[in-house]
């Protein structure tokens, strides 16, 4: 009992950290990684946190159980929709699921190797809404009542932070929309044409453009392109710098701003 209490306290200390345990620098890239790594260590199990759509929010693997297909899934940070739908049907903690089950997190291709593999799924709810699931995997040692107490307590703690994460993303999207609207209103017609052409070429957050080609194709001067970029830089939407003969380097400040720009420009 003392051991369980100490492990509960370890989990609670993470929640009591100033600002919570969401990694704000990785808001769109495994924001719960630190928490899940600690939880995996406490439980001695591979641990995965997904939201209700199967997006991976954090994971930690002490045991190498995955093949290339599943490892790529972790890189893509997305669980299969079919598996996520089945997991979402679980309304209460389901422990020690065998490898023969479709709910097993062990890859189907390797189940003849990890015959003692056990999976435990703990749903995450907050304010009566399903927000995701914690998935644990072990070999040989079953999850006992102490493990399940820790799993369910963690799900409650994480549920609060998942709601917090959703609020943060909503606020970010609202701020981005406002910034983009104001910035676009400051552009002239020709500058808007230039920016539309530039953002139609941007796929990721960073790209290189050829201002001379844009100038020729749109019938606008290079100074128009430069002024348009400066206005967006002032609005902190992007950064740009000349690469000389290689063109102009552009980095959009965030994925949210990139999507807002493309939506406003109807790209």
Secondary structure, DSSP 4 states (H G I P E B T S, - for coil): -HHHHHHHHHHHHHHTSTT-S--GGGTTS-TTHHHHHHHHHHHTSEEEEEETT-BEEEEE-SS----HHHHHHHHHTB--HHHHHHHHT--S-EEEE-TTSTT--S-GGGTTT-TTEEEEEEEEEETTEEEEEEEEEEESSPP-HHHHHHHHHHHHHHHHHHHHHHHHHHHHHHHHHHHHHHHHHTS-HHHHHHHHHHHHS--SSEEEE-HHHHHHHHT--HHHHHHHHHHHHHTTSEEEEE-GGG-EEEEES-HHHHHHHHHHTT-
